[in-house]
Amino acid sequence: MAQSQVQKSQVLNFLWLNLDLPAKPDPEDGSIRKPLPEEYIGNVRAAGERHPHAEVDLWVDSKRLTEKQIAYLKAVTEIDRPNVHIKDLRTIPAYDKEALYNEGETNEHWRSGWSGKIWLQVDAAKILISLQGNFDQSFFADLDHAHLDIESKEVQTMIGKHGLLIGSAYEGGSSIENQLWGFEPRQRPFFETYYEKALRSAYNGYNGFGDLCSMTSSFTDGDSPVPEREFCLPIGSRGLAHAIQPGHEWSGGNEPHKKVSKLQKVWRWITGREKEDDPSRGFAVIPAGKLAAVFSAAEARKAVPAPAAAGAMKQGRKPTV
């Protein structure tokens, strides 16, 4: 990798929105619903490990999660990853004050034809979080595209040429999608305009995909039109085919059922884990005992001094605003 690439400050943004607003109270037994699929937590941590010199941010809405859910999410996501952070969308005034983001999902068929309000919110919010901070390179990826290698030669060549890259819907060819992108400051106006268009479309019941297609079809660098192949990055998704809402009655699907022996069932009853695997609860419960263990482990790790040369402390990092 060229030295000039190493010195660039980078951010890789991810987004998760829950259906409920406000968040439903935690169960009285001390458990919580999983704040998001655990597979996606693993994807964020893996991205942080692959890119120790980049800031990796997972944005969530603190009004759609309970305090205990957020604490759990921070504990399991940020541990041993000094460059990975859980960020609150409510700290962005343009998000907190926008009417679009202040309504919960009311359509129980939100997955059918991508007709739910949640998709309008997600497609606009992912642009807004990409505009936060002051970095040499800003990236966004859906959580099943977290394997995006922002330091690869392919990515750096593409973003270096026109200051912009947009992900393809397919791994083997170019076809614009709004699942990932990256840009340098010279293309920030492109995404500011895109956000304005996507927000307007959301209020008219349309997501931001069409706006991105129309903008990229006429994308120019200076006065010259740019062929799509020069900024469209082919990449396939990894992980859940469609995001589910763990523990929600409109979850969109359950995690795979795990067959257990009678002895295992007895042990899980003794330890309280039978609730975690109860089909009626969507296999999406973090029991009180597990929560306590996670929080204890997180506190213990805080007491251990961090390495002096942590990846997140890269020299030259520009501050987030």
SULURFEN-V425189 format. One record per residue. N is the residue number from 1. SS is DSSP state (H for helix, E for strand, L for the rest). OMEGA is omega in whole degrees, 0 to 359 (* if undefined). D_FIRST is the distance of its C-alpha to the first C-alpha in whole Angstrom. Layout:
BEGIN
N_SS_OMEGA_D_FIRST, N_SS_OMEGA_D_FIRST
END
This chain:
BEGIN
1_L_182_0, 2_L_182_4, 3_H_181_6, 4_H_178_8, 5_H_181_7, 6_H_186_7, 7_L_181_11, 8_L_173_12, 9_L_186_15, 10_E_171_15, 11_E_176_18, 12_E_185_18, 13_E_172_22, 14_E_184_25, 15_E_171_28, 16_L_176_32, 17_L_174_35, 18_L_184_38, 19_L_187_41, 20_L_172_44, 21_L_2_44, 22_L_179_46, 23_L_175_44, 24_L_179_47, 25_L_175_48, 26_L_175_47, 27_L_184_50, 28_L_182_52, 29_L_178_52, 30_L_179_49, 31_L_172_46, 32_E_168_44, 33_E_177_42, 34_L_182_39, 35_L_175_37, 36_L_180_35, 37_L_183_34, 38_H_177_32, 39_H_180_30, 40_H_174_28, 41_H_177_28, 42_H_179_26, 43_H_180_24, 44_H_179_23, 45_H_179_23, 46_H_178_20, 47_H_178_18, 48_H_179_18, 49_H_180_17, 50_H_185_14, 51_L_185_13, 52_L_181_15, 53_L_179_13, 54_L_171_15, 55_E_180_19, 56_E_186_20, 57_E_171_24, 58_E_184_26, 59_E_177_29, 60_E_180_33, 61_L_184_36, 62_L_176_38, 63_L_180_41, 64_L_178_41, 65_L_175_40, 66_L_179_42, 67_H_181_41, 68_H_177_41, 69_H_179_39, 70_H_179_36, 71_H_178_37, 72_H_181_36, 73_H_177_33, 74_H_184_32, 75_H_185_33, 76_H_183_31, 77_H_187_28, 78_H_185_27, 79_L_181_28, 80_L_178_25, 81_L_184_23, 82_L_180_23, 83_L_181_20, 84_E_185_23, 85_E_168_26, 86_E_183_29, 87_E_182_30, 88_E_178_33, 89_H_182_33, 90_H_175_37, 91_H_176_35, 92_L_184_34, 93_H_181_38, 94_H_175_37, 95_H_186_37, 96_H_185_39, 97_L_184_42, 98_L_183_41, 99_H_182_44, 100_H_186_42, 101_H_185_40, 102_H_176_43, 103_L_175_45, 104_L_179_45, 105_L_180_45, 106_L_183_48, 107_L_181_48, 108_L_177_48, 109_L_184_47, 110_L_180_44, 111_L_186_42, 112_H_179_44, 113_H_180_43, 114_H_187_40, 115_L_184_43, 116_L_177_43, 117_H_183_42, 118_H_181_39, 119_H_176_37, 120_H_180_38, 121_H_181_37, 122_H_185_34, 123_H_175_33, 124_H_184_34, 125_H_181_32, 126_H_176_29, 127_H_182_28, 128_H_181_30, 129_H_178_28, 130_H_182_25, 131_L_180_26, 132_L_176_26, 133_L_183_25, 134_L_185_23, 135_L_175_19, 136_L_179_16, 137_E_179_16, 138_E_181_18, 139_E_168_19, 140_E_173_22, 141_E_169_22, 142_L_187_25, 143_H_174_26, 144_H_172_26, 145_H_184_22, 146_L_178_21, 147_L_176_18, 148_L_180_16, 149_L_186_13, 150_L_180_12, 151_L_182_8, 152_L_179_8, 153_H_181_8, 154_H_181_11, 155_H_184_12, 156_H_177_10, 157_H_182_11, 158_H_182_15, 159_H_179_15, 160_H_184_14, 161_H_184_16, 162_H_180_19, 163_L_187_18, 164_E_167_19, 165_E_178_19, 166_E_181_22, 167_E_175_22, 168_E_177_24, 169_L_185_27, 170_L_179_26, 171_L_186_23, 172_L_181_24, 173_L_184_25, 174_L_175_25, 175_L_189_28, 176_E_173_27, 177_E_179_28, 178_E_181_28, 179_E_175_26, 180_E_176_22, 181_E_175_21, 182_E_179_18, 183_E_174_19, 184_L_185_18, 185_H_181_21, 186_H_179_23, 187_H_177_23, 188_H_178_25, 189_H_177_28, 190_H_183_28, 191_H_173_28, 192_H_177_30, 193_H_179_33, 194_H_179_31, 195_H_179_33, 196_H_181_36, 197_H_182_36, 198_H_178_36, 199_H_178_38, 200_H_179_41, 201_H_181_40, 202_H_179_40, 203_H_176_44, 204_L_175_45, 205_L_180_44, 206_L_178_41, 207_L_188_37, 208_L_183_34, 209_H_181_33, 210_H_179_35, 211_H_180_34, 212_H_179_31, 213_H_181_32, 214_H_181_34, 215_H_181_32, 216_H_179_29, 217_H_179_31, 218_L_183_32, 219_L_178_28, 220_E_172_28, 221_E_191_26, 222_L_178_28, 223_L_186_31, 224_E_175_29, 225_E_183_29, 226_L_177_26, 227_L_183_26, 228_H_183_25, 229_H_182_23, 230_H_179_21, 231_L_181_20, 232_E_185_22, 233_E_177_19, 234_L_180_21, 235_L_179_21, 236_L_179_24, 237_L_176_25, 238_L_179_25, 239_L_183_28, 240_L_180_32, 241_L_177_33, 242_L_182_34, 243_L_176_34, 244_L_176_37, 245_L_186_39, 246_L_175_40, 247_L_181_43, 248_L_180_44, 249_L_174_48, 250_L_192_46, 251_L_185_43, 252_L_180_42, 253_L_178_42, 254_L_173_42, 255_L_184_39, 256_L_178_40, 257_L_180_44, 258_L_178_43, 259_L_181_46, 260_L_179_48, 261_L_178_51, 262_H_179_54, 263_H_178_53, 264_H_179_50, 265_H_178_51, 266_H_180_54, 267_H_180_51, 268_H_176_49, 269_H_180_53, 270_H_184_53, 271_H_180_50, 272_L_184_50, 273_L_180_47, 274_L_179_49, 275_L_180_49, 276_L_184_45, 277_L_181_46, 278_L_182_49, 279_H_182_48, 280_H_180_50, 281_H_172_48, 282_L_181_45, 283_L_190_43, 284_L_182_42, 285_E_170_43, 286_E_184_42, 287_L_184_45, 288_H_181_46, 289_H_179_45, 290_H_178_42, 291_H_181_41, 292_H_180_43, 293_H_180_41, 294_H_181_37, 295_H_178_38, 296_H_179_40, 297_H_180_36, 298_H_179_34, 299_H_179_37, 300_H_180_36, 301_H_179_33, 302_H_182_33, 303_L_180_35, 304_L_181_32, 305_L_179_30, 306_L_177_27, 307_L_184_24, 308_L_184_24, 309_L_180_20, 310_L_184_20, 311_H_183_17, 312_H_183_19, 313_H_182_20, 314_L_180_16, 315_L_178_17, 316_L_180_17, 317_L_177_18, 318_L_183_21, 319_L_174_24, 320_L_180_25, 321_L_*_28
END
